[in-house]
Amino acid sequence: MNLTEKSDVLHAALLDLGSVLVAYSGGTDSAFLAFAAHRALGDQMLAVIADSASLPRAELAAALAFTAAHGIPTHILQTAELDNPDYQRNDRQRCFHCKDELFTRMEQMRARLNFRHIAFGMNLDDQSDFRPGERAAASHNAVAPLVTAQLAKSEVRALARAAGLSLADKPASACLSSRIEYGRAVTRENLWQVEQAEDALHALGFPQVRVRHHGDLARIEIDRADLPRAFSIRGQIIAAIERFGFPQVALDPEGYRSGSMNGLLPASSILSANS
């Protein structure tokens, strides 16, 4: 199928749902899905964004600004995954516990508001990564219309660009908990540290960053194109990050890699988590 045909398949799949709650994070995939669902279903859809300490305040503001700009009905759902000891433990199933909380709450909303389905923004490329949250989605019968339409990440971006959406080329932005090394408890304090440190890097002009929390060490990943400048102001970066309680700061010479914490997991753990 070409991109036009895939877009038509997506529109038809959304119409077939009748009514849907869209799990909305503010990223390109879920935002485009919410936009397409609103175009297909009007007020028979509702974008639901989960809010907790793991969501940066800037991301929440941007997500709400996007739906407001496009007239997409939106609900902020306060989630409590941080109260779950299984989530706090931060093992390879952390993402499952987060998404299980989200989809459990969305299922309650769906029944209460009389919506027929729950949808989330998984695309074809996501199926090749380590994403235990997808298992939680499946356990709650959440549908993935972008996959139904056979849309890869680059194609979702292309369709968003064609629709004139401002976030078509938005960098990926996983939750703050993904920055905490596996086995280190997720707490409001270390999420705050990461959020403040990343905000400081953004203020220094680095749009694509990750601050990986390894206890006393903050490992900084910056887009490879920006690494030369980052190393040229290394002292300034270290001073900015140390302010948030990191005695040690290291610039990762490999640069930004999505899901780099997963590389620290044994292959057997990833395979068993996805099975």
C-alpha positions as semicolon CSV with decimal commas, in nm:
position;residue;x (nm);y (nm);z (nm)
1;M;0,000;0,000;0,000
2;N;0,114;0,354;-0,064
3;L;0,079;0,626;0,199
4;T;-0,255;0,752;0,066
5;E;-0,398;0,402;0,079
6;K;-0,270;0,353;0,434
7;S;-0,428;0,683;0,538
8;D;-0,759;0,563;0,394
9;V;-0,728;0,233;0,584
10;L;-0,664;0,425;0,907
11;H;-0,968;0,647;0,852
12;A;-1,189;0,343;0,782
13;A;-1,056;0,158;1,087
14;L;-1,133;0,456;1,310
15;L;-1,483;0,490;1,166
16;D;-1,541;0,120;1,237
17;L;-1,461;0,175;1,605
18;G;-1,769;0,391;1,644
19;S;-1,639;0,562;1,956
20;V;-1,298;0,550;2,121
21;L;-1,083;0,671;2,406
22;V;-0,733;0,744;2,276
23;A;-0,438;0,696;2,512
24;Y;-0,261;1,025;2,445
25;S;0,094;1,109;2,554
26;G;0,164;1,417;2,343
27;G;0,414;1,234;2,124
28;T;0,381;1,232;1,746
29;D;0,216;0,889;1,720
30;S;-0,055;0,935;1,982
31;A;-0,112;1,296;1,879
32;F;-0,160;1,203;1,515
33;L;-0,388;0,917;1,621
34;A;-0,597;1,157;1,832
35;F;-0,610;1,404;1,543
36;A;-0,716;1,133;1,295
37;A;-0,972;0,990;1,539
38;H;-1,123;1,334;1,593
39;R;-1,139;1,390;1,219
40;A;-1,314;1,053;1,173
41;L;-1,538;1,045;1,479
42;G;-1,582;1,400;1,606
43;D;-1,709;1,404;1,962
44;Q;-1,727;1,025;1,965
45;M;-1,360;1,026;2,065
46;L;-1,176;1,152;2,371
47;A;-0,800;1,192;2,414
48;V;-0,694;1,076;2,760
49;I;-0,356;1,187;2,894
50;A;-0,216;1,023;3,207
51;D;-0,059;1,270;3,448
52;S;0,187;1,174;3,721
53;A;0,535;1,268;3,840
54;S;0,684;1,070;3,550
55;L;0,542;1,316;3,295
56;P;0,749;1,635;3,252
57;R;0,545;1,952;3,309
58;A;0,663;2,092;2,977
59;E;0,536;1,782;2,796
60;L;0,195;1,805;2,965
61;A;0,164;2,172;2,869
62;A;0,264;2,100;2,508
63;A;0,023;1,807;2,483
64;L;-0,268;2,016;2,608
65;A;-0,175;2,304;2,377
66;F;-0,185;2,069;2,077
67;T;-0,532;1,931;2,148
68;A;-0,665;2,277;2,231
69;A;-0,531;2,412;1,901
70;H;-0,713;2,141;1,707
71;G;-1,033;2,130;1,912
72;I;-0,970;1,772;2,024
73;P;-1,163;1,683;2,341
74;T;-0,913;1,591;2,612
75;H;-0,926;1,453;2,964
76;I;-0,638;1,460;3,215
77;L;-0,634;1,133;3,409
78;Q;-0,438;1,135;3,735
79;T;-0,263;0,799;3,763
80;A;-0,100;0,645;4,069
81;E;0,162;0,405;3,934
82;L;0,418;0,557;4,173
83;D;0,217;0,415;4,464
84;N;0,260;0,063;4,327
85;P;0,560;-0,120;4,481
86;D;0,589;-0,331;4,166
87;Y;0,637;-0,013;3,962
88;Q;0,869;0,149;4,217
89;R;1,094;-0,159;4,208
90;N;1,188;-0,064;3,850
91;D;1,260;-0,404;3,704
92;R;1,208;-0,500;3,340
93;Q;0,830;-0,500;3,394
94;R;0,806;-0,136;3,508
95;C;0,644;-0,025;3,184
96;F;0,386;-0,301;3,212
97;H;0,276;-0,182;3,556
98;C;0,252;0,179;3,435
99;K;0,043;0,092;3,131
100;D;-0,166;-0,156;3,327
101;E;-0,259;0,127;3,564
102;L;-0,341;0,352;3,268
103;F;-0,552;0,102;3,076
104;T;-0,731;-0,020;3,391
105;R;-0,836;0,339;3,462
106;M;-0,924;0,398;3,096
107;E;-1,136;0,083;3,091
108;Q;-1,331;0,216;3,389
109;M;-1,377;0,547;3,203
110;R;-1,479;0,366;2,886
111;A;-1,755;0,179;3,067
112;R;-1,870;0,484;3,261
113;L;-1,883;0,712;2,956
114;N;-2,017;0,445;2,722
115;F;-1,731;0,447;2,473
116;R;-1,684;0,129;2,271
117;H;-1,306;0,101;2,246
118;I;-0,965;0,209;2,378
119;A;-0,689;0,283;2,126
120;F;-0,320;0,358;2,162
121;G;-0,050;0,487;1,930
122;M;0,168;0,184;1,861
123;N;0,318;0,186;1,511
124;L;0,487;-0,091;1,312
125;D;0,837;0,001;1,429
126;D;0,737;-0,027;1,794
127;Q;0,686;-0,399;1,756
128;S;1,061;-0,452;1,718
129;D;1,157;-0,277;2,045
130;F;1,136;-0,390;2,408
131;R;0,795;-0,255;2,512
132;P;0,624;-0,453;2,791
133;G;0,357;-0,183;2,801
134;E;0,217;-0,331;2,480
135;R;0,137;-0,649;2,672
136;A;-0,067;-0,440;2,917
137;A;-0,253;-0,283;2,625
138;A;-0,332;-0,626;2,484
139;S;-0,459;-0,748;2,821
140;H;-0,713;-0,465;2,818
141;N;-0,810;-0,521;2,453
142;A;-0,673;-0,183;2,345
143;V;-0,653;-0,153;1,967
144;A;-0,366;-0,011;1,760
145;P;-0,513;0,158;1,450
146;L;-0,173;0,274;1,324
147;V;-0,063;-0,090;1,307
148;T;-0,392;-0,185;1,140
149;A;-0,302;0,068;0,870
150;Q;0,055;-0,072;0,851
151;L;0,207;0,266;0,936
152;A;0,573;0,288;1,034
153;K;0,708;0,577;1,241
154;S;0,839;0,768;0,938
155;E;0,500;0,733;0,768
156;V;0,314;0,863;1,072
157;R;0,545;1,164;1,068
158;A;0,486;1,212;0,695
159;L;0,107;1,207;0,741
160;A;0,130;1,446;1,036
161;R;0,346;1,676;0,824
162;A;0,098;1,661;0,537
163;A;-0,180;1,754;0,781
164;G;0,020;2,057;0,893
165;L;0,068;1,931;1,249
166;S;0,336;2,119;1,439
167;L;0,466;1,807;1,614
168;A;0,528;1,602;1,299
169;D;0,903;1,611;1,364
170;K;0,891;1,624;1,742
171;P;1,174;1,424;1,902
172;A;1,072;1,110;2,092
173;S;1,013;1,170;2,462
174;A;0,959;0,866;2,682
175;C;0,847;0,905;3,043
176;L;1,097;1,023;3,303
177;S;1,105;0,681;3,469
178;S;1,276;0,539;3,161
179;R;1,582;0,744;3,258
180;I;1,627;0,559;3,590
181;E;1,860;0,259;3,573
182;Y;1,685;-0,076;3,619
183;G;1,689;-0,192;3,980
184;R;1,702;0,161;4,124
185;A;1,373;0,255;4,287
186;V;1,163;0,510;4,102
187;T;1,085;0,795;4,340
188;R;0,941;1,142;4,302
189;E;1,281;1,279;4,404
190;N;1,485;1,110;4,132
191;L;1,218;1,190;3,871
192;W;1,246;1,554;3,977
193;Q;1,624;1,538;3,944
194;V;1,601;1,407;3,589
195;E;1,334;1,656;3,484
196;Q;1,527;1,954;3,619
197;A;1,854;1,835;3,465
198;E;1,696;1,785;3,123
199;D;1,529;2,126;3,143
200;A;1,874;2,274;3,212
201;L;2,017;2,104;2,902
202;H;1,728;2,229;2,691
203;A;1,800;2,579;2,821
204;L;2,159;2,538;2,696
205;G;2,022;2,477;2,346
206;F;2,020;2,098;2,324
207;P;1,676;1,982;2,199
208;Q;1,733;1,604;2,206
209;V;1,872;1,486;2,540
210;R;1,844;1,216;2,802
211;V;1,974;1,231;3,157
212;R;2,027;0,870;3,262
213;H;2,009;0,836;3,643
214;H;2,269;0,596;3,786
215;G;2,250;0,708;4,147
216;D;2,532;0,953;4,212
217;L;2,614;0,954;3,840
218;A;2,416;1,140;3,573
219;R;2,502;1,002;3,229
220;I;2,418;1,262;2,967
221;E;2,309;1,158;2,619
222;I;2,290;1,438;2,361
223;D;2,202;1,413;1,994
224;R;2,517;1,313;1,806
225;A;2,502;1,618;1,581
226;D;2,529;1,836;1,893
227;L;2,810;1,641;2,064
228;P;3,096;1,862;1,941
229;R;2,934;2,169;2,096
230;A;2,845;1,971;2,410
231;F;3,207;1,870;2,464
232;S;3,320;2,226;2,397
233;I;3,107;2,349;2,691
234;R;3,145;2,037;2,904
235;G;3,229;2,237;3,216
236;Q;2,913;2,444;3,182
237;I;2,703;2,130;3,138
238;I;2,855;1,961;3,442
239;A;2,796;2,270;3,658
240;A;2,434;2,288;3,543
241;I;2,364;1,921;3,623
242;E;2,550;1,905;3,954
243;R;2,304;2,158;4,097
244;F;2,034;1,889;4,104
245;G;2,217;1,648;4,333
246;F;2,447;1,456;4,098
247;P;2,804;1,442;4,237
248;Q;2,925;1,288;3,911
249;V;2,830;1,388;3,557
250;A;2,946;1,211;3,240
251;L;2,885;1,301;2,876
252;D;2,816;0,980;2,685
253;P;3,038;0,986;2,371
254;E;2,789;0,763;2,186
255;G;2,524;1,031;2,208
256;Y;2,149;0,993;2,234
257;R;2,002;0,646;2,176
258;S;1,635;0,570;2,229
259;G;1,593;0,293;2,485
260;S;1,962;0,277;2,574
261;M;1,877;0,152;2,925
262;N;1,733;-0,161;2,762
263;G;2,082;-0,239;2,637
264;L;2,181;-0,302;3,000
265;L;1,926;-0,584;3,029
266;P;2,030;-0,943;2,955
267;A;1,883;-1,067;2,627
268;S;1,703;-1,344;2,816
269;S;1,524;-1,086;3,030
270;I;1,399;-0,899;2,724
271;L;1,282;-1,213;2,554
272;S;1,095;-1,340;2,860
273;A;0,939;-0,999;2,923
274;N;0,801;-0,984;2,570
275;S;0,675;-1,341;2,564
